[in-house]
């Protein structure tokens, strides 16, 4: 409040309102966070709206306060509310790693869709980051318009999207996802994913891992798991070595685990699952009820392996969990795979 209003003494005022039970409630024992009663909040917002210039200043200061403390989503939301669409777009484009680290790509996507289409579609890097977020959030049908816009700008000498080696490589990789899931055009998906691998050639970039993950997934869907194993060999280790966020690393590991299982490479599969296990647990502890497609796939592979080992009770438990995760995430391929494996058990 002090930062937003450019004043001092807000803490004492809030504490007095709380103790007098006047529409403000402390949310923690130290009285650092407070919540306004909804009706009181509406009155304050109307008062703020009566002075547009003050409203812009207050919300902009609030956005800066949130950003300084690492609350990126709140900072973007306040910039949008302040009418600073360019500033909100800059934050969304530059803070993708923060959203990835927190498993908040759905939030990134929601904020991006609040921006005017004209602001988004003239920014190739923002289009790529939103298409990427849509793919990782199971919103595959949303990817096309953003990729179409980015593709028109691939001849420009503009800056490269965060985490990618080239703009063209990012678009090709994400096209591989869109074509394989949203359009079910596997020939186009294979061509795009192969082009993405060719262009994303720097192992230090997230795009290197993503491109090989996508090509491996497309090869698996096309019934070519042995080729997928070769493409994915070492990708999980690369993701760990460069410190990619768990969301991306688990995506790569899950595709690798699936093709290892399909090709009967059980020993390699067990080693991979042992390495991935602590990362999965840490992600689940951090994200709570949130999930990722990588975790759903890994639980499916674990269930199939338990089935192969003859432990039907463990297999059924793992596969029910995998099916729930896949349904929550909204990826039909992973959901059907888990349900089919559960039916076999």
MARKE-179183 format. One record per residue (C-alpha): x, y, z; residue number from 1. Coordinates in steps of 0.5 Angstrom, whole numbers, plus 500, padded with zeros to 3 digits. Example, Ala and Ser with C-alpha at 12.3 -4.5 7.8 and 13.67 -1.06 7.14 Angstrom:
((525; 491; 516); 1)
((527; 498; 514); 2)
END
This chain:
((500; 500; 500); 1)
((506; 505; 502); 2)
((509; 503; 495); 3)
((503; 504; 491); 4)
((500; 510; 494); 5)
((507; 514; 495); 6)
((506; 515; 502); 7)
((508; 512; 509); 8)
((504; 509; 515); 9)
((499; 504; 511); 10)
((501; 499; 516); 11)
((499; 502; 522); 12)
((492; 504; 518); 13)
((491; 497; 516); 14)
((492; 494; 523); 15)
((487; 499; 526); 16)
((482; 497; 521); 17)
((483; 490; 522); 18)
((483; 491; 530); 19)
((476; 495; 529); 20)
((473; 490; 525); 21)
((472; 495; 519); 22)
((472; 491; 513); 23)
((480; 489; 513); 24)
((482; 482; 515); 25)
((489; 480; 517); 26)
((491; 474; 513); 27)
((498; 472; 517); 28)
((500; 472; 525); 29)
((505; 477; 523); 30)
((500; 482; 520); 31)
((504; 483; 513); 32)
((498; 481; 509); 33)
((491; 483; 509); 34)
((485; 482; 505); 35)
((479; 487; 504); 36)
((472; 485; 504); 37)
((469; 485; 497); 38)
((464; 490; 498); 39)
((469; 495; 501); 40)
((474; 493; 495); 41)
((469; 495; 490); 42)
((468; 502; 493); 43)
((476; 503; 493); 44)
((476; 501; 486); 45)
((470; 506; 484); 46)
((474; 511; 488); 47)
((480; 510; 484); 48)
((477; 509; 477); 49)
((474; 517; 478); 50)
((481; 519; 477); 51)
((484; 516; 471); 52)
((491; 519; 472); 53)
((492; 517; 479); 54)
((489; 510; 478); 55)
((495; 509; 472); 56)
((500; 511; 477); 57)
((497; 507; 483); 58)
((497; 501; 479); 59)
((504; 502; 476); 60)
((507; 503; 482); 61)
((504; 496; 485); 62)
((506; 493; 479); 63)
((513; 495; 480); 64)
((513; 493; 488); 65)
((510; 486; 486); 66)
((516; 485; 480); 67)
((521; 487; 485); 68)
((519; 481; 490); 69)
((518; 476; 485); 70)
((511; 476; 484); 71)
((511; 476; 476); 72)
((504; 474; 475); 73)
((501; 479; 479); 74)
((506; 485; 476); 75)
((503; 483; 469); 76)
((496; 483; 471); 77)
((497; 490; 475); 78)
((501; 493; 468); 79)
((495; 490; 464); 80)
((490; 494; 469); 81)
((494; 500; 469); 82)
((493; 500; 461); 83)
((501; 499; 460); 84)
((500; 493; 455); 85)
((507; 494; 452); 86)
((510; 493; 459); 87)
((505; 487; 460); 88)
((508; 484; 454); 89)
((515; 486; 455); 90)
((514; 482; 462); 91)
((511; 476; 459); 92)
((516; 475; 454); 93)
((522; 476; 458); 94)
((519; 472; 464); 95)
((518; 466; 461); 96)
((523; 462; 466); 97)
((520; 465; 472); 98)
((513; 462; 470); 99)
((516; 455; 468); 100)
((520; 455; 474); 101)
((513; 455; 478); 102)
((509; 451; 474); 103)
((505; 457; 472); 104)
((505; 457; 464); 105)
((497; 456; 465); 106)
((497; 463; 468); 107)
((502; 466; 463); 108)
((497; 464; 458); 109)
((491; 467; 461); 110)
((495; 473; 462); 111)
((497; 473; 455); 112)
((490; 472; 452); 113)
((488; 479; 456); 114)
((492; 483; 452); 115)
((489; 486; 445); 116)
((491; 481; 439); 117)
((494; 487; 436); 118)
((499; 488; 441); 119)
((501; 480; 441); 120)
((501; 479; 434); 121)
((506; 484; 432); 122)
((511; 481; 437); 123)
((514; 474; 435); 124)
((517; 473; 441); 125)
((511; 474; 445); 126)
((507; 469; 440); 127)
((512; 464; 441); 128)
((512; 464; 448); 129)
((505; 464; 448); 130)
((504; 458; 443); 131)
((509; 454; 447); 132)
((505; 456; 454); 133)
((499; 453; 450); 134)
((503; 447; 448); 135)
((505; 445; 455); 136)
((498; 447; 458); 137)
((494; 442; 453); 138)
((491; 448; 449); 139)
((494; 445; 443); 140)
((488; 449; 438); 141)
((490; 455; 441); 142)
((497; 455; 438); 143)
((496; 456; 431); 144)
((494; 463; 430); 145)
((500; 465; 434); 146)
((505; 461; 430); 147)
((502; 464; 424); 148)
((504; 471; 426); 149)
((511; 469; 428); 150)
((512; 465; 422); 151)
((511; 471; 418); 152)
((516; 475; 422); 153)
((522; 469; 421); 154)
((525; 473; 416); 155)
((526; 479; 420); 156)
((533; 480; 424); 157)
((529; 481; 430); 158)
((531; 478; 437); 159)
((531; 471; 439); 160)
((525; 468; 443); 161)
((528; 467; 450); 162)
((531; 460; 451); 163)
((531; 458; 443); 164)
((537; 459; 438); 165)
((533; 461; 433); 166)
((526; 464; 432); 167)
((525; 459; 426); 168)
((527; 453; 430); 169)
((522; 455; 435); 170)
((516; 456; 430); 171)
((518; 449; 427); 172)
((519; 445; 433); 173)
((512; 448; 436); 174)
((509; 447; 429); 175)
((511; 439; 430); 176)
((507; 439; 437); 177)
((501; 443; 433); 178)
((501; 439; 427); 179)
((501; 432; 431); 180)
((496; 434; 436); 181)
((491; 439; 434); 182)
((491; 437; 427); 183)
((493; 430; 427); 184)
((497; 431; 421); 185)
((503; 427; 422); 186)
((507; 428; 416); 187)
((507; 435; 417); 188)
((509; 434; 424); 189)
((515; 430; 422); 190)
((517; 435; 417); 191)
((517; 441; 422); 192)
((520; 437; 428); 193)
((526; 435; 424); 194)
((527; 442; 422); 195)
((526; 444; 429); 196)
((532; 439; 431); 197)
((536; 442; 425); 198)
((536; 449; 427); 199)
((536; 448; 435); 200)
((543; 446; 435); 201)
((546; 449; 442); 202)
((545; 444; 448); 203)
((545; 450; 452); 204)
((538; 452; 450); 205)
((532; 450; 452); 206)
((530; 449; 445); 207)
((535; 444; 444); 208)
((531; 439; 449); 209)
((524; 441; 447); 210)
((526; 440; 439); 211)
((529; 433; 441); 212)
((523; 432; 445); 213)
((518; 434; 440); 214)
((521; 430; 435); 215)
((522; 424; 439); 216)
((514; 424; 441); 217)
((512; 425; 434); 218)
((517; 419; 432); 219)
((513; 415; 437); 220)
((506; 417; 435); 221)
((508; 414; 428); 222)
((510; 407; 430); 223)
((518; 408; 430); 224)
((520; 408; 437); 225)
((527; 405; 436); 226)
((529; 412; 432); 227)
((525; 416; 438); 228)
((530; 412; 442); 229)
((536; 415; 438); 230)
((533; 422; 438); 231)
((532; 422; 445); 232)
((538; 419; 448); 233)
((542; 424; 453); 234)
((536; 429; 452); 235)
((534; 428; 460); 236)
((541; 429; 462); 237)
((542; 435; 458); 238)
((536; 438; 461); 239)
((539; 437; 468); 240)
((546; 439; 466); 241)
((543; 446; 463); 242)
((539; 447; 469); 243)
((532; 447; 465); 244)
((526; 448; 470); 245)
((523; 441; 472); 246)
((517; 442; 467); 247)
((521; 442; 461); 248)
((526; 436; 464); 249)
((520; 432; 466); 250)
((517; 433; 459); 251)
((523; 430; 456); 252)
((524; 424; 461); 253)
((517; 422; 460); 254)
((517; 421; 452); 255)
((524; 418; 453); 256)
((521; 413; 458); 257)
((515; 411; 454); 258)
((519; 409; 448); 259)
((524; 406; 452); 260)
((518; 402; 455); 261)
((516; 400; 448); 262)
((522; 398; 445); 263)
((523; 393; 451); 264)
((529; 397; 454); 265)
((527; 395; 461); 266)
((534; 396; 464); 267)
((535; 403; 461); 268)
((528; 405; 463); 269)
((529; 403; 471); 270)
((535; 407; 471); 271)
((531; 413; 468); 272)
((525; 412; 473); 273)
((530; 412; 479); 274)
((534; 418; 476); 275)
((527; 422; 475); 276)
((523; 420; 481); 277)
((526; 425; 486); 278)
((525; 431; 481); 279)
((518; 428; 480); 280)
((516; 428; 488); 281)
((520; 435; 488); 282)
((515; 438; 483); 283)
((509; 435; 486); 284)
((511; 438; 493); 285)
((512; 445; 490); 286)
((506; 445; 485); 287)
((501; 442; 490); 288)
((495; 440; 486); 289)
((498; 442; 479); 290)
((501; 437; 474); 291)
((504; 437; 468); 292)
((504; 432; 462); 293)
((511; 429; 464); 294)
((508; 427; 470); 295)
((502; 424; 467); 296)
((506; 420; 462); 297)
((512; 418; 467); 298)
((506; 415; 472); 299)
((503; 411; 466); 300)
((510; 408; 464); 301)
((511; 406; 472); 302)
((504; 403; 472); 303)
((506; 399; 465); 304)
((513; 397; 468); 305)
((509; 394; 475); 306)
((504; 390; 471); 307)
((510; 387; 467); 308)
((513; 385; 474); 309)
((507; 382; 476); 310)
((505; 387; 481); 311)
((498; 388; 479); 312)
((495; 392; 485); 313)
((501; 397; 484); 314)
((500; 398; 477); 315)
((493; 399; 478); 316)
((494; 405; 483); 317)
((499; 408; 479); 318)
((495; 408; 472); 319)
((489; 411; 476); 320)
((493; 416; 478); 321)
((496; 417; 471); 322)
((489; 417; 468); 323)
((487; 423; 473); 324)
((493; 427; 472); 325)
((492; 426; 464); 326)
((485; 428; 465); 327)
((486; 434; 469); 328)
((492; 437; 464); 329)
((487; 435; 458); 330)
((492; 432; 454); 331)
((487; 426; 450); 332)
((493; 422; 448); 333)
((496; 421; 455); 334)
((489; 420; 458); 335)
((487; 414; 453); 336)
((494; 411; 454); 337)
((493; 411; 461); 338)
((486; 408; 461); 339)
((488; 403; 456); 340)
((494; 401; 460); 341)
((489; 401; 466); 342)
((484; 396; 462); 343)
((489; 391; 461); 344)
((491; 391; 468); 345)
END
